[in-house]
Amino acid sequence: MRQAGRSLPEYRAIRGVGTILDAIAQPELAAEITLQPVRRYGVDAAILYSDIVVPVAAIGFGVDVKPGVGPVISEPFRSRADLARLRPLEPELDTPYVLETVRILTGELAIPLIGFAGAPFTVASYLVEGSPSRTYQHTKALMHEDPALWFELLDRLADLAVASLRSQVAAGAQAVQLFDSWAGALDPHDYEHFVMPASRKVFEGIADLGVPRIHFGVNTGELLGLMADAGADVVGVDWRVPLDAGRERVGPSIAVQGNLDPAICLASWDVVEQAALRVLDRNGGRPGHIFNLGHGVLPETDPTILERLVELVHGYQGPARS
Amino acid sequence: MRQAGRSLPEYRAIRGVGTILDAIAQPELAAEITLQPVRRYGVDAAILYSDIVVPVAAIGFGVDVKPGVGPVISEPFRSRADLARLRPLEPELDTPYVLETVRILTGELAIPLIGFAGAPFTVASYLVEGSPSRTYQHTKALMHEDPALWFELLDRLADLAVASLRSQVAAGAQAVQLFDSWAGALDPHDYEHFVMPASRKVFEGIADLGVPRIHFGVNTGELLGLMADAGADVVGVDWRVPLDAGRERVGPSIAVQGNLDPAICLASWDVVEQAALRVLDRNGGRPGHIFNLGHGVLPETDPTILERLVELVHGYQGPARS
């Protein structure tokens, strides 16, 4: 479960007052935040506490993550001259704290650690818009008006993701997740033409490492097949798409991750249980399903609900006969 | 094209400094704002300048529409006691200005006027959340925790929509559009169980009027069939869903409306032309397609682009032979 920590009292007790980038830069703290929900919930894998803008911030693009707002860019990416601000990532020099966090975690965890990177489109959308957007209009304008520059931008962001993920795996991560959180703003034509090549470059750039590669987004109902074809082993399915329909779209050789609506987890247990069973039953007990929420845990979620949810999933024996 | 006015200099010249509810309450102004894009673009139908919270504001629920934010509710709907704040709408008494605007417009327009109402779910989401939301978590919590109260709330909102739409048609509107803008936040199970019955009540409540009924939403790829089954004659398809896939989902007897990405309209004409032709070609020249944007016009849109877009659609002769 992504962002599972932020609903925990023990998280609020240690998180401090800095930004998320400040917390990520402190390996002991970042490792502890990663571990808290693992201890609490007994999940089967841990996801590194990180943020998709970590590499671009680390190479000095001028990124801050404002609480309650999200990533804010002091000088957004708007022209060819801005490419010079995107030098290659040298993980051991630029993000040593990420690697130290991974090393601490893989020393302590008895379950796999999932490494973390932002996908080229979603990182680009932050760099181009300058702040979180509902329309992605500057991003789409750049993509259509200056495709050559767009592809160069995405190529550099793909290189950053590859370098970051390779370094995380070298430090001990046993799987990776590529977050293309906002790719669902695109239609399939634009996704396939303008985004998929760079995401494919990321997946191909880590293929030799032999770790499972998870591809995540929301509002991606029409993109699931393409997101699988980009080179993922697992594709996230948000709650809008019934899980069996999602499995059909990604094809028989790709696993799915999802897809309980995080907002449901604010309801009482009976409601959560029924909704979780609907998800599980739609998969029908087949292999190739990683149960998860369709998006991050909401901060208001009651931790005891998530405890029971994990118990339910672990005890699930397949669809009940009716 | 919805919200086509707000990109026009002639709109900004007359709009004034009040809220949208202030402008809607002035029939001469509201009629002029409705007419401006019709004059400029030569479209084939006009959509009434309105807002989905007009009826609930008119019966005194305590709604303001803050510029740049959206509807804000002074005391959100949270318990059974709040039902008393939702009395039936008496359109001639509560919203005489809406009917006067419709009468002015039907006297001046040579094309059909489309009446306007918010769908029960989307209006409820504003009343329950209290302000625009990304998660709809309070709304979903109410729906799941207290279904009896939820259904009573939606039933009253359905009655408001029926009363408002009937009065608009009686005043001269020749079609209606029901805006369920945020229904796409729901999975198909919750939509079918908790939302569709109230939307069906709205469509059934105006069926005897014999006017075309358009059902609009975004992020509704998985809901299109249900939105058709709710009783619509036309279903809006946002740009994420290829139009031919959208037609399949609504079935052969239902028309579709859409589905150019509004953000594309900020690009240069060549880009817009290619994207619009992709939409038109996917329909393949069949009847039963109302060309439109997949969502409202963005304020930054260049009006000359929309002029050329309307010309392109009017001159379209079917897919080019390749």
Interface residues (C-beta under 8 A of the other chain):
Chain A: T135 Y136 Q137 K140 A141 H144 E145 G184 L186 D187 P188 H189 D190 N219 G221 E222 W239 R240 V241 P242 A245 D261 P262 A263 I264 L266 A267 S268 V271 R278 L298 E300
Chain B: T135 Y136 Q137 K140 A141 H144 E145 G184 L186 D187 P188 H189 D190 N219 G221 E222 W239 R240 V241 P242 A245 D261 P262 A263 I264 L266 A267 S268 V271 R278 L298 E300
